[in-house]
Amino acid sequence: MSDSKQPGKHITEALGGRPGAPRSDEERIERERVRNLIQTVAACYNTLVSRETDTGRRTDLVAKLSFYDDEFRRRDTMTAEERAEVLRTYPELLERLRAEIGE
Protein backbone atom coordinates (compact mmCIF):
# COMPACT_ATOMS: atom_id res chain seq x y z
CA MET A 1 0.00 0.00 0.00
CA SER A 2 1.43 3.40 -0.90
CA ASP A 3 2.04 6.06 1.75
CA SER A 4 -0.83 8.21 0.46
CA LYS A 5 -3.29 5.34 0.96
CA GLN A 6 -2.38 4.54 4.57
CA PRO A 7 -5.33 5.13 6.88
CA GLY A 8 -4.92 7.87 9.44
CA LYS A 9 -2.10 9.63 7.66
CA HIS A 10 -2.49 13.41 7.49
CA ILE A 11 -2.89 14.54 3.88
CA THR A 12 -0.05 17.06 4.18
CA GLU A 13 2.29 14.34 5.37
CA ALA A 14 1.05 11.97 2.66
CA LEU A 15 1.89 14.60 0.05
CA GLY A 16 5.41 14.99 1.38
CA GLY A 17 4.97 18.09 3.52
CA ARG A 18 4.45 18.61 7.18
CA PRO A 19 1.39 19.97 8.93
CA GLY A 20 1.77 23.58 10.01
CA ALA A 21 1.06 22.92 13.65
CA PRO A 22 1.69 25.78 16.05
CA ARG A 23 4.91 25.54 18.04
CA SER A 24 3.52 27.15 21.19
CA ASP A 25 0.31 28.22 22.87
CA GLU A 26 1.07 31.83 21.90
CA GLU A 27 1.40 30.87 18.24
CA ARG A 28 -1.82 28.83 18.41
CA ILE A 29 -3.67 31.83 19.82
CA GLU A 30 -2.10 34.10 17.18
CA ARG A 31 -3.18 31.75 14.41
CA GLU A 32 -6.72 31.61 15.81
CA ARG A 33 -6.88 35.41 15.90
CA VAL A 34 -5.61 35.59 12.31
CA ARG A 35 -8.19 33.01 11.21
CA ASN A 36 -11.00 34.88 12.95
CA LEU A 37 -9.98 38.27 11.55
CA ILE A 38 -9.69 37.03 7.97
CA GLN A 39 -12.94 35.09 8.22
CA THR A 40 -14.79 38.10 9.63
CA VAL A 41 -13.41 40.49 7.01
CA ALA A 42 -14.46 38.05 4.27
CA ALA A 43 -17.93 37.77 5.82
CA CYS A 44 -18.25 41.56 5.81
CA TYR A 45 -17.31 41.70 2.13
CA ASN A 46 -19.80 38.93 1.44
CA THR A 47 -22.52 41.01 3.10
CA LEU A 48 -21.54 44.09 1.11
CA VAL A 49 -21.55 42.09 -2.15
CA SER A 50 -25.02 40.74 -1.43
CA ARG A 51 -26.38 44.26 -0.79
CA GLU A 52 -24.65 46.09 -3.66
CA THR A 53 -26.73 47.04 -6.69
CA ASP A 54 -24.12 49.05 -8.63
CA THR A 55 -22.41 46.66 -11.04
CA GLY A 56 -19.01 48.36 -10.95
CA ARG A 57 -18.86 48.58 -7.18
CA ARG A 58 -20.12 45.01 -6.90
CA THR A 59 -17.30 43.82 -9.19
CA ASP A 60 -14.76 45.58 -6.95
CA LEU A 61 -16.27 44.04 -3.84
CA VAL A 62 -16.28 40.56 -5.39
CA ALA A 63 -12.57 40.95 -6.20
CA LYS A 64 -11.85 41.94 -2.60
CA LEU A 65 -13.94 39.05 -1.31
CA SER A 66 -11.97 36.69 -3.54
CA PHE A 67 -8.69 38.06 -2.16
CA TYR A 68 -9.77 37.49 1.44
CA ASP A 69 -11.10 34.01 0.60
CA ASP A 70 -7.64 33.22 -0.78
CA GLU A 71 -6.03 34.67 2.35
CA PHE A 72 -8.26 32.45 4.47
CA ARG A 73 -7.24 29.36 2.49
CA ARG A 74 -3.53 30.11 2.89
CA ARG A 75 -3.66 31.25 6.52
CA ASP A 76 -1.92 28.11 7.80
CA THR A 77 1.07 28.74 5.55
CA MET A 78 1.48 32.42 6.42
CA THR A 79 4.82 33.48 7.84
CA ALA A 80 5.04 35.09 11.26
CA GLU A 81 5.48 38.45 9.53
CA GLU A 82 2.35 37.95 7.43
CA ARG A 83 0.36 37.00 10.52
CA ALA A 84 1.68 40.07 12.34
CA GLU A 85 0.58 42.23 9.40
CA VAL A 86 -2.92 40.75 9.56
CA LEU A 87 -3.09 41.37 13.30
CA ARG A 88 -1.85 44.93 12.83
CA THR A 89 -4.03 46.02 9.90
CA TYR A 90 -7.21 43.94 9.85
CA PRO A 91 -8.87 45.32 13.01
CA GLU A 92 -9.01 48.81 11.46
CA LEU A 93 -10.26 47.38 8.16
CA LEU A 94 -12.89 45.39 10.03
CA GLU A 95 -14.02 48.51 11.88
CA ARG A 96 -14.46 50.38 8.57
CA LEU A 97 -16.35 47.48 6.98
CA ARG A 98 -18.67 47.12 9.95
CA ALA A 99 -19.41 50.85 9.83
CA GLU A 100 -20.20 50.55 6.12
CA ILE A 101 -22.51 47.63 6.79
CA GLY A 102 -24.14 49.49 9.66
CA GLU A 103 -23.31 47.12 12.50
N, C-alpha and C positions, 0 to 999 in steps of 0.2 A: 504494500500500500504506500503511495507516495505521501510525502510530508503534508501536502495541502489537503489530503483526504483523511488525516488522522482526526478522530473525534476529540473535541475539547481543545483543539489548538486554536489560539487567537489568530484571526485572519491576517493581522499585520505580521505576526511571526511566520505564518505559513507562506507569506509573500516575500519573506527574506528581510523584513524590517524588524523594528522593535516597537512595542506599544509606547506611547508617550506618557507614561505614568508620571505623576508628580513625584519629586524627590523629597518633599517635605510637606508638613501641614500648611505652612505659609504659601507654598506654591500651589497646593490644592485649592486653597481659599482664593488665591489670585486667579487661578484658572476658572473657578466658579463665577467670580465677579465678572471676568471677561466674557464668559459665556452668557451670563445674564444681561450684561450691557448690550452686547451685539444682538442678542435675541430680541430685546426690548426695542432697540432702535429699528430693527427690521420690522417688527410688529407695528411700530408707529408709521413707517413708510407704507406698509401694507394698508393701514387705515386711510392714509392720505390718498393712496392710489384708488381705493374703492370709492372715495368721496369726490374725486376730481372729475370735472366735466370738460375742462379745456384739454383738447387733444395734445397740444404741445407740452403743456405742464405735466400732463399725465405721462407722456413719454419720458420726460426727465425724471419723474418720480419712480417709474418702473426701472429705469437704468440704475438709480440709487438703490432701490430695493434689491435688484440683482447683485449689486456690489456687496451689500451687507449680507445677503444670503451666501455669497461666496466666502465672505469673511467668517461667517458662522461655520461653514463646512471645513475651513482650514484652521480653525481656532486651536486645535490640539497640536498643530505643527508650528504655531507662532513662536518666534524667539522671545526671550525675556524682554528685549527692547520693544518688540511689537506689542506685547501684552501691556507694557508700561505706557506706551502711546495710547492704547485703547483706554486704559484706566485714567489717563490724564485728560483726554479730549472728549470721550463719549458722554460723560455726565452733562457737560454744557450742551452738546448736540441734542441729547435726550430732553433737556429742559426746553430748548427751542422747539423741538418737534411736539412735545406735549402742549406747549402754549399754542402752537399752530392748530393742533387738533381740538384744543379747548378743554383739556383735562385739568 
